[in-house]
Amino acid sequence: MTGTGGAVATKLSIGGDFVDALAGGTIEVLDPHDCSVLAEVAEARAEDVDRAVAAAHAAFPAWAAMPAAERGRLLLRLADAVEAHADELAHLETRDTGHPLRDTAALDVPRTAATFRYFGGMADKVEGAVIPVERGFLNYVEREPLGVVGAIVPWNFPLMFCSWKLGPALATGNTTVLKPAELTPLSSLRLAELIAEVGFPPGVVNVVPGYGPTAGQRLAEHPDVAKIAFTGSTATGRRIVEASATNLKRVQLELGGKGANVVFADADLDAARNGSAFAIFHNQGQACIAGSRLLLHEDVAEEFLDGFLELARSIRLGHPLDLSTEMGPLTSPMHRDRVLSYVKVALDEGAEILTGGGSPDDPRLAQGCYVEPTVVRADPASRVAQEEVFGPFVTVTTFRTDAEAVALANATEYGLGAGLWTRDLSRAHRMARAFRAGMVWINSYKRVNPGSPFGGTGQSGYGREMGFEAVHEATEAKSVWVNVDADLPPFYRRG
């Protein structure tokens, strides 16, 4: 079942057991390097989701009643297990997603362990509040778990997003049903094995890979699910909101983005070039927070672009397991074709392809889902500058003034992440306040930490992951009033 000897977990994890899907269906999981079949995993459908929710529902009372410190210890043990199996998990994630091993080993797996450790430490530190009210009464607020949390994670960072969803839900006493993306379920299923091995009670975490219109839809509409936490496209997020209306469940959405990355004339251009390349080309641009709109002050635009294009052309594409590879394949053939279709859109709109725009010529990569780093000079109102491409595809626009930079940065329906590069501290704070985004990075990009809230505004969704904000998202506030003054006159006297 485990990946240590080359085998991978392929069954659904429900109620502490690894089981086949009731209908017997399976999903082919492909290696994006050459589109060969990595595994066939059980395909969860509505009836399997029902089983998983029932298991989570049955496990909830005991899990919620467990001392918070004990829940925390289990999460800390899970963090230790992730670190103990770091090499295995990094290789599994790389083969499944195409994300280069140098990144899964250095970023994805350590961030997964860090998130479980953060929420393991937080479990017994969730505090309520005492509210100052009128004399004679004590009013306190405590935070209670919601119940069963349905978590739907995307295919771009599947292992890391598992920890983002599970960590706060489990720490606060909720039980969970996790639906990984059908394209990349392998690390989630391996995580389910580790969760069982470290001693989580059966039913507390259930993992059911399946397709969105079947398994995802059923999870979103299920009457015994108290909350859906979803990361994915804006279009799917809207469908989840509609399905959630069956029982008015809480919904937390982390959706698409079209991040502005603004370089001012006084920026350190070398740092800005390197940071901007990471912002868009890390994980092949498959990130909701990618800096996919590069806004350059006209005084430094050509100087910046000379070096940036040279850097983009020098990025090493190759097999994701090769530690010298800087950019691997996109995660699926369908997504590769979608990203490449935007090159035609750009040309049809009159944009200029400055570099890239196709698949690499290297015959060793011909069978895979590779796309060259692509830089496009485009009108800020064009489709390629407004729609989320979700690939190694960045548009370039120039600006003259700070006000114009703000207007361009805010000129999309999304509001997830934004970055800016300047040596002027006053400008940095003004711009951070003016940008309509849930996260702003100054002289950096795409920094995340378990303690820092993550989420967006507008069509990028609502709610926050990570930090104390995530604890509030995973709990309900209950206000309790106590009459502490026996001599308090009653409202109505008799006699």
FENHU-V358539 format. One record per residue. N is the residue number from 1. RES is the residue in one letter. PSI is psi in radians with two decimals (none if undefined). Layout:
# FENHU-V358539
n=[N	N]
res=[RES	RES]
psi=[PSI	PSI]
This chain:
# FENHU-V358539
n=[1	2	3	4	5	6	7	8	9	10	11	12	13	14	15	16	17	18	19	20	21	22	23	24	25	26	27	28	29	30	31	32	33	34	35	36	37	38	39	40	41	42	43	44	45	46	47	48	49	50	51	52	53	54	55	56	57	58	59	60	61	62	63	64	65	66	67	68	69	70	71	72	73	74	75	76	77	78	79	80	81	82	83	84	85	86	87	88	89	90	91	92	93	94	95	96	97	98	99	100	101	102	103	104	105	106	107	108	109	110	111	112	113	114	115	116	117	118	119	120	121	122	123	124	125	126	127	128	129	130	131	132	133	134	135	136	137	138	139	140	141	142	143	144	145	146	147	148	149	150	151	152	153	154	155	156	157	158	159	160	161	162	163	164	165	166	167	168	169	170	171	172	173	174	175	176	177	178	179	180	181	182	183	184	185	186	187	188	189	190	191	192	193	194	195	196	197	198	199	200	201	202	203	204	205	206	207	208	209	210	211	212	213	214	215	216	217	218	219	220	221	222	223	224	225	226	227	228	229	230	231	232	233	234	235	236	237	238	239	240	241	242	243	244	245	246	247	248	249	250	251	252	253	254	255	256	257	258	259	260	261	262	263	264	265	266	267	268	269	270	271	272	273	274	275	276	277	278	279	280	281	282	283	284	285	286	287	288	289	290	291	292	293	294	295	296	297	298	299	300	301	302	303	304	305	306	307	308	309	310	311	312	313	314	315	316	317	318	319	320	321	322	323	324	325	326	327	328	329	330	331	332	333	334	335	336	337	338	339	340	341	342	343	344	345	346	347	348	349	350	351	352	353	354	355	356	357	358	359	360	361	362	363	364	365	366	367	368	369	370	371	372	373	374	375	376	377	378	379	380	381	382	383	384	385	386	387	388	389	390	391	392	393	394	395	396	397	398	399	400	401	402	403	404	405	406	407	408	409	410	411	412	413	414	415	416	417	418	419	420	421	422	423	424	425	426	427	428	429	430	431	432	433	434	435	436	437	438	439	440	441	442	443	444	445	446	447	448	449	450	451	452	453	454	455	456	457	458	459	460	461	462	463	464	465	466	467	468	469	470	471	472	473	474	475	476	477	478	479	480	481	482	483	484	485	486	487	488	489	490	491	492	493	494	495]
res=[M	T	G	T	G	G	A	V	A	T	K	L	S	I	G	G	D	F	V	D	A	L	A	G	G	T	I	E	V	L	D	P	H	D	C	S	V	L	A	E	V	A	E	A	R	A	E	D	V	D	R	A	V	A	A	A	H	A	A	F	P	A	W	A	A	M	P	A	A	E	R	G	R	L	L	L	R	L	A	D	A	V	E	A	H	A	D	E	L	A	H	L	E	T	R	D	T	G	H	P	L	R	D	T	A	A	L	D	V	P	R	T	A	A	T	F	R	Y	F	G	G	M	A	D	K	V	E	G	A	V	I	P	V	E	R	G	F	L	N	Y	V	E	R	E	P	L	G	V	V	G	A	I	V	P	W	N	F	P	L	M	F	C	S	W	K	L	G	P	A	L	A	T	G	N	T	T	V	L	K	P	A	E	L	T	P	L	S	S	L	R	L	A	E	L	I	A	E	V	G	F	P	P	G	V	V	N	V	V	P	G	Y	G	P	T	A	G	Q	R	L	A	E	H	P	D	V	A	K	I	A	F	T	G	S	T	A	T	G	R	R	I	V	E	A	S	A	T	N	L	K	R	V	Q	L	E	L	G	G	K	G	A	N	V	V	F	A	D	A	D	L	D	A	A	R	N	G	S	A	F	A	I	F	H	N	Q	G	Q	A	C	I	A	G	S	R	L	L	L	H	E	D	V	A	E	E	F	L	D	G	F	L	E	L	A	R	S	I	R	L	G	H	P	L	D	L	S	T	E	M	G	P	L	T	S	P	M	H	R	D	R	V	L	S	Y	V	K	V	A	L	D	E	G	A	E	I	L	T	G	G	G	S	P	D	D	P	R	L	A	Q	G	C	Y	V	E	P	T	V	V	R	A	D	P	A	S	R	V	A	Q	E	E	V	F	G	P	F	V	T	V	T	T	F	R	T	D	A	E	A	V	A	L	A	N	A	T	E	Y	G	L	G	A	G	L	W	T	R	D	L	S	R	A	H	R	M	A	R	A	F	R	A	G	M	V	W	I	N	S	Y	K	R	V	N	P	G	S	P	F	G	G	T	G	Q	S	G	Y	G	R	E	M	G	F	E	A	V	H	E	A	T	E	A	K	S	V	W	V	N	V	D	A	D	L	P	P	F	Y	R	R	G]
psi=[-0.57	2.95	-0.01	-0.56	0.26	-0.38	2.72	2.72	2.36	-0.06	2.84	2.55	1.86	2.17	0.53	-0.07	2.69	2.02	2.74	2.77	2.54	-0.66	-0.13	0.12	2.71	2.84	2.25	2.22	2.15	2.61	2.01	-0.19	-0.70	0.13	0.35	2.81	2.11	-0.72	2.87	2.08	2.70	2.40	1.93	2.36	-2.99	-0.74	-0.52	-0.66	-0.70	-0.75	-0.76	-0.74	-0.71	-0.72	-0.75	-0.67	-0.72	-0.57	-0.27	-0.84	-0.78	-0.68	-0.74	-0.57	-0.27	2.42	2.37	-0.63	-0.60	-0.71	-0.73	-0.71	-0.66	-0.69	-0.64	-0.67	-0.61	-0.72	-0.75	-0.71	-0.69	-0.76	-0.66	-0.50	0.46	-0.79	-0.78	-0.81	-0.69	-0.77	-0.72	-0.77	-0.70	-0.80	-0.57	-0.64	-0.42	-0.04	2.21	2.49	-0.59	-0.52	-0.75	-0.62	-0.65	-0.44	-1.02	-0.92	-0.82	-0.66	-0.60	-0.87	-0.72	-0.64	-0.79	-0.65	-0.69	-0.87	-0.43	-0.71	-0.44	-0.34	-0.74	0.36	0.24	1.97	2.65	-2.58	2.67	2.21	2.24	1.99	-3.00	2.71	2.42	-0.12	2.57	2.24	2.10	2.70	2.24	2.74	2.21	2.57	2.73	-0.66	-2.21	2.18	2.16	2.18	2.18	2.02	2.62	-3.08	-0.06	-0.68	1.10	-0.76	-0.82	-0.74	-0.46	-0.78	-0.61	-0.64	-0.82	-0.67	-1.05	-0.59	-0.81	-0.68	-0.57	0.09	0.16	2.71	2.88	2.62	2.04	2.19	1.81	2.80	2.52	-0.40	-0.53	1.12	-0.10	-0.78	-0.54	-0.70	-0.65	-0.68	-0.67	-0.66	-0.76	-0.66	-0.74	-0.72	-0.61	-0.11	0.25	2.41	2.58	2.41	-0.24	-0.68	2.20	2.42	2.11	1.53	2.46	3.09	2.64	-0.85	-0.27	-1.30	-0.78	-0.74	-0.80	-0.69	-0.71	-0.55	-0.10	2.29	-0.32	0.12	2.18	-0.39	2.53	2.21	2.03	2.37	2.22	-2.70	2.73	-0.69	-0.77	-0.63	-0.68	-0.71	-0.61	-0.71	-0.75	-0.78	-0.53	-0.24	-0.23	-0.72	0.33	0.72	2.71	2.49	2.34	2.16	2.20	1.85	-2.62	3.03	2.85	1.16	2.29	2.36	1.85	2.17	1.99	2.89	-0.46	0.17	2.71	1.79	-0.60	-0.80	-0.70	-0.68	-0.86	-0.78	-0.64	-0.60	-0.75	-0.68	-0.60	-0.51	-0.25	2.34	0.63	0.45	0.10	1.23	2.35	-0.47	0.15	2.49	1.35	-0.07	1.89	1.99	2.05	2.32	2.38	-0.45	-0.43	0.09	-0.86	-0.67	-0.77	-0.83	-0.63	-0.87	-0.63	-0.73	-0.69	-0.74	-0.81	-0.72	-0.35	-0.15	2.28	1.94	2.49	-3.04	2.25	-0.35	-0.18	2.11	-0.24	-0.16	2.27	-0.42	2.18	-2.83	2.76	2.92	-0.36	2.71	-0.69	-0.73	-0.66	-0.82	-0.63	-0.80	-0.78	-0.50	-0.45	-0.33	-0.75	-0.72	-0.78	-0.81	-0.70	-0.51	-0.02	0.22	2.85	2.14	1.93	-0.56	2.72	-2.57	0.16	-2.93	2.63	2.69	-0.30	2.06	-0.39	-0.29	0.08	-0.50	-0.08	-2.97	0.80	2.49	2.37	2.63	2.20	2.22	2.25	2.23	2.05	2.71	2.36	-0.31	-0.05	2.85	-0.74	-0.36	-0.09	-0.54	2.59	1.97	-0.64	0.85	-3.03	1.16	1.96	2.38	2.62	2.30	2.63	2.81	2.85	-0.74	2.87	-0.72	-0.69	-0.65	-0.75	-0.78	-0.74	-0.74	-0.63	0.11	0.72	2.95	-0.17	2.83	0.98	-1.26	2.74	2.65	2.79	2.63	2.03	2.70	-0.08	1.87	-0.68	-0.81	-0.73	-0.80	-0.67	-0.79	-0.73	-0.66	-0.59	-0.47	2.32	1.56	2.64	-0.39	2.42	2.29	2.33	2.12	0.63	3.14	2.55	0.53	2.37	2.74	2.49	-0.41	-0.11	2.20	2.48	2.16	3.10	-2.96	3.06	-2.40	0.08	-0.01	-2.90	2.82	2.90	2.44	2.79	2.74	-2.93	-0.44	-0.66	-0.57	-0.73	-0.63	-0.47	0.05	2.87	2.39	2.24	2.18	2.21	2.23	2.32	2.23	1.92	0.07	1.79	-0.42	0.08	2.19	2.38	2.80	-0.63	2.17	2.51	2.41	none]
